[in-house]
Every structure is written in structure tokens, then in C-alpha cells.
Amino acid sequence: MARTESNMLPLGTKAPDFNIIDTLDNTKKSLSELKGITGTLVMFICNHCPFVIHVSTELSQLAKDYVSKGINCIAISSNDAENYPQDRPELMAKNAIDNDYIFPYLYDQTQEVAKAYDAACTPDFFLFDSNLKLVYTGQLDDSRPGNGNPITGEDLRAAMTALVNKEAVNPDQKPSMGCGIKWI
């Protein structure tokens, strides 16, 4: 498993819009219709990455804990599904159901969305405020497959809680780490 760090998009960056397929209902969804009242978490994930599999239960719980607080979560897979068939849209939908994801799981077939966000790895997290300005980009927590650290979501949860409480998000952010996005 190749370890790739996130690129750390500059804080304050406006969230790039998109309009791509939701694998759960096969309809196109845009950022403007999915954004939250308080904030929006855009997560680049995929089905087969060991780093994503390692945290999938926490991703599900994170959404359940924060959607009622006005932070909507959106997952996007930008992997090349032709060369990585386990990341095909129909398997994304199954994965979302199996992991009890309450958020849309979108397929970025052209990879234009990943490029617009400067996403580099899975998982890669981007938390935006109510005005769609980036307030957090970084890791979920210090846990990685095999390192023995518990999965807590503490880094991302601290940022989301600060956003909910209308407090400043700590600008000292550690990059996420995972598998590199499988580019076409």
C-alpha cells in the first residue's frame, strides 16, 4: 500500500462546485444542493483503499454525529474504475449501504472534481464553512492501518465541533495520508 499525503489546499479556498452522479440513486448531485447550513465536509474515498476501509465505521459515525448540527457530508470517489474495478459505481453503492453511509457517495468519472480540489489520496478531507470557504484540510486522526493508534476522528471532529460552535478552527493541521488516487 503506497502512502500518499494530501496536498493541503490553502485555508480560505472556495469549494469548487460539481455536478456528478450519486451512485445510490443514479442522479446527478451538485455541491450547491448538498451543502450544509453550518458546513460541508467533502471526503475523497474509495472502496478498496486499506486506509479508507480502516476508518469506514468512523466516517459513518461522523456523519451521523454532525448532520443534525448542520454539517452535511459528501463522499466522492475519483478512482479509475476501469483499471480498479472494485471502485465501479455499482460497487460504490453497495459499499455505501454495507457501511451505513448516510451521505451521498458520488462518482467523479472524469476526475475533474478531484483535480479541482487538489485531492491526492484516499481518504482526503475538506471541511468548508457555511460560505463554502475551506476551514480544515487534513487527517481524520493519527490512526493508520497497523499502527495501533485508536480510531477517534479527533482532528476532524475538533474542526467540525469548532465550526458548529462558531469558534475558530485550529490552523495547525496535519495532512491526511492514504493511497494515491488512481488517475486515468
Contacts in CASP RR format, 6 or more apart in sequence:
PFRMAT RR
TARGET T0000
AUTHOR 0000-0000-0000
METHOD contacts of the structure
MODEL  1
MARTESNMLPLGTKAPDFNIIDTLDNTKKSLSELKGITGTLVMFICNHCP
FVIHVSTELSQLAKDYVSKGINCIAISSNDAENYPQDRPELMAKNAIDND
YIFPYLYDQTQEVAKAYDAACTPDFFLFDSNLKLVYTGQLDDSRPGNGNP
ITGEDLRAAMTALVNKEAVNPDQKPSMGCGIKWI
1 49 0 8 1.000
1 50 0 8 1.000
1 51 0 8 1.000
1 145 0 8 1.000
1 178 0 8 1.000
1 179 0 8 1.000
2 179 0 8 1.000
2 180 0 8 1.000
3 177 0 8 1.000
3 178 0 8 1.000
3 179 0 8 1.000
4 120 0 8 1.000
4 121 0 8 1.000
4 177 0 8 1.000
4 178 0 8 1.000
4 179 0 8 1.000
4 180 0 8 1.000
4 181 0 8 1.000
5 120 0 8 1.000
5 121 0 8 1.000
5 175 0 8 1.000
5 176 0 8 1.000
5 177 0 8 1.000
5 178 0 8 1.000
6 119 0 8 1.000
6 120 0 8 1.000
6 121 0 8 1.000
6 124 0 8 1.000
6 125 0 8 1.000
6 137 0 8 1.000
6 138 0 8 1.000
6 139 0 8 1.000
6 175 0 8 1.000
6 176 0 8 1.000
6 177 0 8 1.000
7 118 0 8 1.000
7 119 0 8 1.000
7 120 0 8 1.000
7 175 0 8 1.000
8 137 0 8 1.000
8 138 0 8 1.000
8 173 0 8 1.000
8 175 0 8 1.000
9 117 0 8 1.000
9 118 0 8 1.000
9 126 0 8 1.000
9 134 0 8 1.000
9 137 0 8 1.000
10 134 0 8 1.000
11 134 0 8 1.000
11 135 0 8 1.000
11 136 0 8 1.000
11 137 0 8 1.000
11 171 0 8 1.000
12 133 0 8 1.000
12 134 0 8 1.000
12 135 0 8 1.000
13 133 0 8 1.000
13 134 0 8 1.000
14 132 0 8 1.000
14 133 0 8 1.000
14 134 0 8 1.000
15 31 0 8 1.000
15 35 0 8 1.000
15 40 0 8 1.000
15 42 0 8 1.000
15 126 0 8 1.000
15 128 0 8 1.000
15 132 0 8 1.000
15 133 0 8 1.000
15 134 0 8 1.000
16 31 0 8 1.000
16 113 0 8 1.000
16 116 0 8 1.000
16 117 0 8 1.000
17 30 0 8 1.000
17 31 0 8 1.000
17 32 0 8 1.000
18 30 0 8 1.000
18 31 0 8 1.000
18 76 0 8 1.000
18 106 0 8 1.000
18 108 0 8 1.000
18 112 0 8 1.000
18 113 0 8 1.000
18 116 0 8 1.000
19 28 0 8 1.000
19 29 0 8 1.000
19 30 0 8 1.000
20 28 0 8 1.000
20 29 0 8 1.000
20 76 0 8 1.000
20 106 0 8 1.000
20 107 0 8 1.000
20 108 0 8 1.000
20 109 0 8 1.000
20 113 0 8 1.000
21 27 0 8 1.000
21 28 0 8 1.000
21 29 0 8 1.000
21 89 0 8 1.000
21 106 0 8 1.000
21 107 0 8 1.000
21 109 0 8 1.000
22 28 0 8 1.000
22 29 0 8 1.000
22 104 0 8 1.000
22 105 0 8 1.000
22 106 0 8 1.000
23 89 0 8 1.000
23 90 0 8 1.000
23 92 0 8 1.000
23 93 0 8 1.000
23 96 0 8 1.000
23 105 0 8 1.000
23 106 0 8 1.000
23 107 0 8 1.000
24 93 0 8 1.000
24 96 0 8 1.000
24 97 0 8 1.000
24 104 0 8 1.000
24 105 0 8 1.000
29 104 0 8 1.000
29 106 0 8 1.000
31 40 0 8 1.000
31 42 0 8 1.000
31 74 0 8 1.000
31 132 0 8 1.000
34 40 0 8 1.000
34 72 0 8 1.000
34 74 0 8 1.000
34 104 0 8 1.000
35 72 0 8 1.000
35 128 0 8 1.000
35 132 0 8 1.000
36 70 0 8 1.000
36 71 0 8 1.000
36 72 0 8 1.000
36 130 0 8 1.000
37 70 0 8 1.000
37 130 0 8 1.000
38 69 0 8 1.000
38 70 0 8 1.000
38 71 0 8 1.000
38 129 0 8 1.000
38 130 0 8 1.000
38 163 0 8 1.000
38 164 0 8 1.000
39 70 0 8 1.000
39 71 0 8 1.000
39 72 0 8 1.000
39 127 0 8 1.000
39 128 0 8 1.000
39 129 0 8 1.000
39 130 0 8 1.000
39 163 0 8 1.000
40 71 0 8 1.000
40 72 0 8 1.000
40 73 0 8 1.000
40 74 0 8 1.000
40 127 0 8 1.000
40 128 0 8 1.000
40 132 0 8 1.000
41 62 0 8 1.000
41 63 0 8 1.000
41 66 0 8 1.000
41 71 0 8 1.000
41 72 0 8 1.000
41 73 0 8 1.000
41 74 0 8 1.000
41 125 0 8 1.000
41 126 0 8 1.000
41 127 0 8 1.000
41 128 0 8 1.000
41 156 0 8 1.000
41 160 0 8 1.000
42 74 0 8 1.000
42 76 0 8 1.000
42 117 0 8 1.000
42 125 0 8 1.000
42 126 0 8 1.000
42 127 0 8 1.000
42 128 0 8 1.000
43 59 0 8 1.000
43 73 0 8 1.000
43 74 0 8 1.000
43 75 0 8 1.000
43 76 0 8 1.000
43 123 0 8 1.000
43 124 0 8 1.000
43 125 0 8 1.000
43 126 0 8 1.000
44 75 0 8 1.000
44 76 0 8 1.000
44 77 0 8 1.000
44 78 0 8 1.000
44 114 0 8 1.000
44 117 0 8 1.000
44 119 0 8 1.000
44 121 0 8 1.000
44 122 0 8 1.000
44 123 0 8 1.000
44 124 0 8 1.000
44 125 0 8 1.000
44 181 0 8 1.000
45 52 0 8 1.000
45 59 0 8 1.000
45 75 0 8 1.000
45 76 0 8 1.000
45 77 0 8 1.000
45 105 0 8 1.000
45 122 0 8 1.000
45 123 0 8 1.000
46 52 0 8 1.000
46 77 0 8 1.000
46 78 0 8 1.000
46 79 0 8 1.000
46 84 0 8 1.000
46 87 0 8 1.000
46 122 0 8 1.000
46 179 0 8 1.000
46 181 0 8 1.000
46 182 0 8 1.000
47 77 0 8 1.000
47 86 0 8 1.000
47 87 0 8 1.000
47 91 0 8 1.000
47 92 0 8 1.000
47 95 0 8 1.000
48 84 0 8 1.000
48 86 0 8 1.000
48 87 0 8 1.000
49 122 0 8 1.000
49 123 0 8 1.000
49 178 0 8 1.000
49 179 0 8 1.000
50 145 0 8 1.000
50 179 0 8 1.000
51 121 0 8 1.000
51 122 0 8 1.000
51 123 0 8 1.000
51 144 0 8 1.000
51 145 0 8 1.000
51 177 0 8 1.000
51 178 0 8 1.000
51 179 0 8 1.000
52 59 0 8 1.000
52 122 0 8 1.000
52 123 0 8 1.000
52 178 0 8 1.000
52 179 0 8 1.000
53 145 0 8 1.000
54 143 0 8 1.000
54 144 0 8 1.000
54 145 0 8 1.000
54 151 0 8 1.000
55 123 0 8 1.000
55 140 0 8 1.000
55 143 0 8 1.000
55 151 0 8 1.000
55 153 0 8 1.000
56 99 0 8 1.000
57 99 0 8 1.000
57 151 0 8 1.000
58 140 0 8 1.000
58 151 0 8 1.000
58 152 0 8 1.000
58 153 0 8 1.000
59 73 0 8 1.000
59 75 0 8 1.000
59 99 0 8 1.000
59 101 0 8 1.000
59 123 0 8 1.000
59 140 0 8 1.000
60 99 0 8 1.000
60 100 0 8 1.000
60 101 0 8 1.000
60 102 0 8 1.000
62 73 0 8 1.000
62 153 0 8 1.000
62 156 0 8 1.000
62 157 0 8 1.000
62 160 0 8 1.000
63 73 0 8 1.000
63 101 0 8 1.000
63 102 0 8 1.000
63 103 0 8 1.000
64 102 0 8 1.000
65 157 0 8 1.000
66 73 0 8 1.000
66 160 0 8 1.000
66 164 0 8 1.000
67 73 0 8 1.000
67 102 0 8 1.000
67 103 0 8 1.000
69 160 0 8 1.000
69 164 0 8 1.000
70 164 0 8 1.000
71 127 0 8 1.000
71 160 0 8 1.000
71 163 0 8 1.000
71 164 0 8 1.000
72 103 0 8 1.000
73 102 0 8 1.000
73 103 0 8 1.000
74 103 0 8 1.000
74 104 0 8 1.000
74 106 0 8 1.000
75 96 0 8 1.000
75 101 0 8 1.000
75 103 0 8 1.000
75 104 0 8 1.000
75 105 0 8 1.000
75 106 0 8 1.000
76 105 0 8 1.000
76 106 0 8 1.000
76 107 0 8 1.000
76 108 0 8 1.000
76 113 0 8 1.000
76 114 0 8 1.000
77 87 0 8 1.000
77 92 0 8 1.000
77 105 0 8 1.000
77 106 0 8 1.000
77 107 0 8 1.000
77 108 0 8 1.000
77 122 0 8 1.000
78 108 0 8 1.000
78 111 0 8 1.000
78 113 0 8 1.000
78 114 0 8 1.000
78 119 0 8 1.000
78 181 0 8 1.000
79 87 0 8 1.000
79 122 0 8 1.000
79 181 0 8 1.000
79 182 0 8 1.000
80 87 0 8 1.000
80 111 0 8 1.000
80 182 0 8 1.000
80 183 0 8 1.000
80 184 0 8 1.000
81 87 0 8 1.000
81 88 0 8 1.000
81 89 0 8 1.000
81 107 0 8 1.000
81 109 0 8 1.000
82 184 0 8 1.000
83 182 0 8 1.000
84 182 0 8 1.000
85 91 0 8 1.000
87 182 0 8 1.000
89 107 0 8 1.000
92 105 0 8 1.000
92 107 0 8 1.000
93 105 0 8 1.000
95 101 0 8 1.000
95 105 0 8 1.000
96 105 0 8 1.000
106 113 0 8 1.000
108 114 0 8 1.000
111 181 0 8 1.000
111 183 0 8 1.000
111 184 0 8 1.000
113 119 0 8 1.000
114 181 0 8 1.000
117 124 0 8 1.000
117 126 0 8 1.000
119 126 0 8 1.000
119 181 0 8 1.000
120 180 0 8 1.000
120 181 0 8 1.000
121 176 0 8 1.000
121 177 0 8 1.000
121 178 0 8 1.000
121 179 0 8 1.000
121 180 0 8 1.000
121 181 0 8 1.000
122 178 0 8 1.000
122 179 0 8 1.000
122 180 0 8 1.000
122 181 0 8 1.000
123 140 0 8 1.000
123 176 0 8 1.000
123 178 0 8 1.000
124 137 0 8 1.000
124 138 0 8 1.000
124 176 0 8 1.000
124 181 0 8 1.000
125 136 0 8 1.000
125 137 0 8 1.000
125 138 0 8 1.000
125 139 0 8 1.000
125 140 0 8 1.000
125 156 0 8 1.000
125 176 0 8 1.000
126 134 0 8 1.000
126 136 0 8 1.000
126 137 0 8 1.000
127 134 0 8 1.000
127 135 0 8 1.000
127 136 0 8 1.000
127 137 0 8 1.000
127 156 0 8 1.000
127 159 0 8 1.000
127 160 0 8 1.000
127 163 0 8 1.000
127 169 0 8 1.000
128 134 0 8 1.000
128 135 0 8 1.000
129 135 0 8 1.000
129 163 0 8 1.000
135 159 0 8 1.000
135 163 0 8 1.000
135 169 0 8 1.000
136 156 0 8 1.000
136 159 0 8 1.000
136 160 0 8 1.000
136 163 0 8 1.000
136 169 0 8 1.000
136 173 0 8 1.000
137 173 0 8 1.000
137 176 0 8 1.000
138 155 0 8 1.000
138 156 0 8 1.000
138 173 0 8 1.000
138 174 0 8 1.000
138 175 0 8 1.000
138 176 0 8 1.000
139 155 0 8 1.000
139 156 0 8 1.000
139 173 0 8 1.000
139 174 0 8 1.000
139 175 0 8 1.000
139 176 0 8 1.000
139 177 0 8 1.000
140 151 0 8 1.000
140 153 0 8 1.000
140 155 0 8 1.000
140 156 0 8 1.000
140 176 0 8 1.000
141 149 0 8 1.000
141 151 0 8 1.000
141 152 0 8 1.000
141 153 0 8 1.000
141 154 0 8 1.000
141 155 0 8 1.000
141 156 0 8 1.000
142 149 0 8 1.000
142 154 0 8 1.000
142 155 0 8 1.000
142 174 0 8 1.000
143 149 0 8 1.000
143 150 0 8 1.000
143 151 0 8 1.000
143 152 0 8 1.000
143 153 0 8 1.000
144 177 0 8 1.000
144 178 0 8 1.000
155 173 0 8 1.000
155 174 0 8 1.000
158 170 0 8 1.000
159 169 0 8 1.000
159 170 0 8 1.000
159 173 0 8 1.000
162 168 0 8 1.000
162 169 0 8 1.000
162 170 0 8 1.000
163 169 0 8 1.000
END
